[in-house]
Amino acid sequence: MKNRAPFLIYTVLRLLAFLVPLAIMWFFFPIFREYWWLAAIFAALIGVSISMLFLRAPLTDASARIVARRDSRGSAEQADADAEDAAIDGGITRRED
């Protein structure tokens, strides 16, 4: 679970950045009950603004975790490819008849 913590934290915070403004507009401004799609658009814009201003650190943590996972996979695949190349170069020859 520790590996997924930055993703989970960032996802929950992004959802809250959308749902809290949506709930505020829905409950405190009656016009948005009729025009729910307008409330969703405004909540999305507010959520994007909040995430750009305040959620930079969780985004950086999640991005760093993605890069680390990609690098670890890439090094394992590269080691496998190097082993195959060494086996081919090291004496396994193919006979052509």
N, C-alpha and C positions, 0 to 999 in steps of 0.2 A: 504494500500500500504506500510505502514511502516513495516509490518511484513515480507514482501518479499524483502525489500531493500538489505539485505546482500546477498541473493541469486542472485538478479539481478546484483548487483555490481560485484560479483565474476564471474558470467557468462559472462558479458560484457568484463571484463578484460581478462579472459581466451580466449575469441574469438579474442580480439585484439592481444593478445600474439601469436596467430596462424596466423591471417590474415595479420598483418603488415609484418612479415618476408616473408610470401608467396608473397605478392605484391612486396616487394623489390626484391626478387629473380626473379619474373616473368618479371618485367619491366627493371631491370638493367643487367640481365644476360640472353642473348638470348638462351643459351643452355637449360635453364629450360623451355622455351616455347615448345621445342620439347619433352623434358622429363618431362612432367608436374607431373607425379607420383613421380619422384625423388624430385621435388620441394616441393610437399606435405609432403613427408617423412621428409625432412630437416626442413620444417616449423613446423611440429609436434614436432620434437626433440627440436628445438629452443623454441617453445612455452612451452613445459614441463619444460625446464630448466629455462626459465624466471619465470614461475609460481612457481617453487620450490624456487627460490631465492627471488623473490620480492612480491609474493602474499600470503605470510603466514598470514598476519593480516586479509585480507578479508576471507580467508579460515577458520580461527579461529572464526570469527564472524558468518559465515554461519553455522559452526558446533555447535557453542554454541546455535544458534537459533533452530537447529534440536533437540538438547538435551533438551532444555527448552520445546519445543512442545511435545516431547515424555514423559517427566516427567509430564506435565500437563494432558495429556491423561491418563497416567498410574494411577495418583492419582484419577481421576474421575472414572475410571473403578474399582479401588480398593475400593473406597467408595461405589459404587454400589454393588460390591460383598460382602462387609461387611454388608450392609443393608439387602441383601438377606440372609446371614448367620444368622443375628440377628433375622430376621423374622422366619426363620426355627427353630432356637433354642428357640425362645421366646414364643412358644405356638402353633404354627401351627403344629398340629400332623396329621399324615396320618392314616386313619383307614384301617386296613387290615381285610377284611372279608373272 
